[in-house]
Amino acid sequence: MRLAVNLGYLTGGDAAAAAADALALVRAAEDAGCDSAWVAEAYGSDAVSVLGWLAAQTSRIALGSAVLQVPARAPAATAMAAATLDALSGGRFRLGLGVSGPQVSEGWYGQRFAAPLARTREHVAVVREVLARRPVRFAGEHVHLPLPDGPGVPLRLMLPAPRPDLPVYLAAVGPRNVELAGEVADGWLPVFLAPESCADQFAHLAAGRARRAGQPPAGEFDVCASVPLLVTDATGEDRRRAEAPVRRHVALYLGGMGSRSQNFYASLARRLGFSDAVDEVQEHFLAGRHREAAAAVPAGFLEATCLVGPVASLRARLDDYARAGVTTCALVPQAPALADRVAAVRALAG
């Protein structure tokens, strides 16, 4: 199993300082032999700009989007960005896509969240057509190229010699989305994956791959799981205090990444058996009580889906992810200090 890092978004009061920290972490991961570094976007820093900046200042580590949001761009724009990032990085780019959620899709991009699976399927199909440098003709339910009633003509990507087999990943949480990842993508980007409780998810992935025409041989499909990481030797109450950054991270997803009735991460946690705790986290978070929401994150959820503890036990836990079917573990360091985040990645990669 390969190791990677996931930077998430640029956050904090000083974007330049956050960017400098992100670069330092990626360079440390590159020096430690990590396979790839992944960058996210939501409604703050965009992933394309950050990835281009990182590509100019690294040389070996692969760079991926986790994710570019499907409602944020026309599929041709996604393909242009992917081809350009791949060219600028010397063939190191991996295109991760995600449909986002209704709050971001409709509240930020003004795009209806209806039929997210069909929209994603068409988005991926057009991206692959563009990267193949064919004149793009596509008549779907949601995407029409060129428009049938105007002056548009089928166009071909001007950028010379893009990589036609540039890998496409899908971020997927729900069962049908996971199946779609297996069917149309080259990799799956799961979050909060619990090694002991993921057999159903892998079954849905296999069902999707079985429907794929000309699917890649076994071993070439990458399951790149993002896993929150915090190295600590603390126990008891000290341990709970040390866990605070991870608890805040989890509470944001379970409580804030969606509404009370539609939150994909909360639904995942409920399927793992944490329904009562999820209700409490959501109740606090949606009322603005973020500290209480973090405190309500159950220790069992952290144990099941995160890497928190001493280095030796975390290295052993990585074996559990590999046995479950994860082929790349993307570490999401949570320590407040950059030096501690770098040390945690080096400790697991060493």
N, C-alpha and C positions, 0 to 999 in steps of 0.2 A: 504494500500500500504506500502510495506517495503522500508526502506532506505538502501543504500549501498554506498560504495566509489569506484571510479575507479582511480587507480594510474597512468594509462598511462604507459610511459616508464621511465627508469632512465635517466635523462638528467642533463646537467650541466658539469662544468669542473672537478668536483671531484665525481667519482662514489660512493665512500664510504660515502661521505656526503649525496648524493642523496638517497642512500639506507637507511641511518639512518633516514632521513626525512620521507621516505616512511613507515618505521617501526613505527615511532612515530605517523603518521597519522592513520595507521591501528589499532594500540593499542588504540588510542583515539576513533576511530569509534567502536571498540569492546566494550570499556567501556561505550560508549553512547548508546549501544544496536542496532547498525546497523546490518543488516542481513548478509552482505557479503562484501568482498573486491576483486577487479578485477585488473588483471595485463595484460598489453599489450606487444606486440613485433612487430617490423617492421624490421629494419636492424641495431639495436643497442643492447640493453640489451635483452636477451631472457627471456621469461615468466617462463619457467620451473625452472630455477635456482632461480629466485626471489621468486616464489611461495614456493619452498622448504625451502628457508631461512625464509620466513614469517611463514610457518607452524610450524617451530621449536620454534618460539618465540610468538605464540598466542595460545589460547586454545579453544575459543568458536566460533569466527566469521568464516563463510564459506569463502572459497578461490576459486576464479574462474579465468580462463584464458579468456581474452577478447582482443585478441584471440591468440590461437596457429594457426599459418599459415599452411594451407593445403599443399602448395608446399614445405614447409620446411622439412617435415618428411614423411617417408613412414607411411601408416596408422597403421601398427603394432607398429612402434616406438611411434606414438601418443598414442596408447592404453597403451603401457608399461609405458609411462610417466604419463598418467592419473591414472592408477592403483597404481603406486608407490606413487604419490602425495596424492592420497586418503588414502592409507595405512599409510603414514607418518603423515598425518593430523588427523587421527582418523575418517575418513569418512566425511571430510568437503569439499572435492574438487568438483568443477563443471567445466566440460570441455566445454569451448567455442571455436568454430572453425570459421575460416574465410578464404575465398579463396584468399584474398589480391587483388592485381591489377596487370596488365601486367608489369608495370615498376619494381616492386619488384619480381614478380614471375620469369620473364625472365632475369632481370638485376642482381638480387642478388642470386637467386637459380638455374638459368639455366633451369627452367621448363617452357615449353610452356603454355601459358594462354588459349589455345584452349579448348573449351567445359568445362568451369569452373563448371557449374551446374552438369554435369555428373560426373566429377571428385570428386566433393564434395559428391554427393550421394554415390559413391562407397567407398569413404574414411570413411564416417559415417557407412556404412554397415559393413566394415571390422573391424572398431573399436568396434562395438557392438558384433561381433563374438568373437573377442579376449577377451573382458570383460566377455563374457558368458563362457569362458574357454572351448570352443569347439575346436577341431582340425580344423584349418582354411583352408577351401577350398573355393576359390572364383575365378570365371571366368567372369571378367567384360571386358569392352572395354579398360579400362585404368589400372586396377589392376588384376594381375594373381597370385594366390597363391595356391599351389607352381607353379613355372614355369613349363610348360608342357614338356620341352625338356631337363631337367637336373636332377641332383641327389636330388633335394629338396623333402621333404616329408611334409605333413600337420603337423604343430606343434601347441601345446597348451601352453598358457601362464603358465610359471613356478610359478609365484607369487601365493601363496595359497589364496583362498577365496576372490577374488576381488569382488567389489560390482557390480553385473550385471546390476542394474538399476541406475548406476552412471549417473546423468543427462548430456545430451548433448545439447548445445546451438549452434545456428548459428548466426553469424553476417551477416545481410543482409540489403541491401539498395534498390536495384532494385526490381520491382514487381515480377519477376520470382524467384529471390532469396528468397524473403519473403514467397512466396508460398512453396518453398522447405523447408524452416525452419518449416512451419506449418506441412508439410508432414512427415519429417524424424527426427525432433529434439524434445526436451522436453522444449525448451525455445528459445526465439528470443532476439537478442541483437541489437536493433535499435540505431542509433545516429541521432542527430539533428531532433528528432521527435517533430512536432508541434501539440499540443493537439487539436487545432481547425481545423487542416487540415490533419488528419491522417486516416480518415474513409476509404479511398481507400486502404491504407496499411493494415489496419485490415481486410478489405474484402479479400485481397489476402492471408493473413494469414489464415483466415477461410476457404478459398477455398482449401488451402493445407491440413489443418487439416481434412477436409471432405474426402479427398482421403486416409487418413492414416488408415491402418488396425489396429484395436485395439487401437485407439487413447485414451489418458488419459481422464478421466472425466473433464468436465469444471471446471476451477479453479486450475488444476494441471499444466497447461501450463504457464510458467513464461515469461512475457514480461518485460525484464530488460533493461530499456532505460538509456543510459549514457547522462547526462545533465551537461554542463559546469556551474559552480557555482561561483558567486562573490557577497559577501555581501557588500553593500555600501549604505550610506545615501546621497551621493553627488548628486547634481543637476547641470543642465546647463553644462558649460565647464568643471567644476570639475568632473562631472559625466563622460563625454567623456574621460577625462584623466584617471579616475579610471577604465574605461572599457578596457584599453589598453591590459592587459594580455588576456582577453577573445577574443578581436579582433585579436590578434596575433594567438591564438589557432584556431579560425575559419578560418583565412586567410590561415594557413598552409594546412587545409583540402580542402578548396575550390580552392586554387591556386596551392598547391604543391603536393597533394596526387593523382598524375596522370598527364597525358599530357593535352594539350589544347583540344584534340579531345576525350579523354577517361578518365574522372574523375567522379567516381560514386557519390561523395559528391556534386560536382558542378551540376550534373544532378538532384540530389535531390533538391538542392536550386532552380534550374530553375523550377522544378515542383511546388515549393511553390510560384512562381511568382517573383523571384529575378533575372531574366535572365540578365538584363543590368548590375546590380551590380556585378554579377558573372563574366561577361566578363571583367569588369574593374579590379576586384581582380586578376583574372588570368593573365591579361596583365601585371600588376605590378609585381606579384610574379614570373612569369616565366622569367621576365627581371632582377630579382635580387633586385627589389625595395620592400623589405618586409615591410618596414614602411608604404609606400604608400598603399600597398595591405591591411594592417590592417586597415588603415584609411578609405578605400573604403568599408569595410564591413558595410552593411546597418543596421541602428538601428532597423529596423523592423525585420530583421532576428534574431538579438539578443533577441528581445522581444518574438518572436515566438518559439524559440528553446532553449533558455538558461535561467538560473535563475540568474538574475542580479538585485539588488536593496536591499531595506531594508528587514530585517528579516520577519516582519509581512506580507508584500506583497508576499514574497517568500513562506511562509507557505501556504498562500491562493492559490498561483499558483500550489503548489503540489496537491491540490484537483483537479485542472484541468487535471493533468496527470492521476490521479486515475480514474476520470470519463471517460477519453478517452480509458481506458483499460490497462494502465501500472500497473503492479503488483509489480515491484521493480524499484525504481528510484535510479540509481547509480550516485551519485554526483561526479563531476570532479572539485575539487577546483582549482581556478586559481590565487588566491592571491600570490604575490611574496614571502611573508614571511610565514614560516611554522606555526608560532603562529596564523596568520590570517586564514590559511587554516583549522587548527584544530578548531579554534573558529567558523568558518562558519559551519562546519559539526556538531559541538555540538549544535549550535543555532537551526539548522533545525531538529536535532534528539531529542532535549530536549522537 
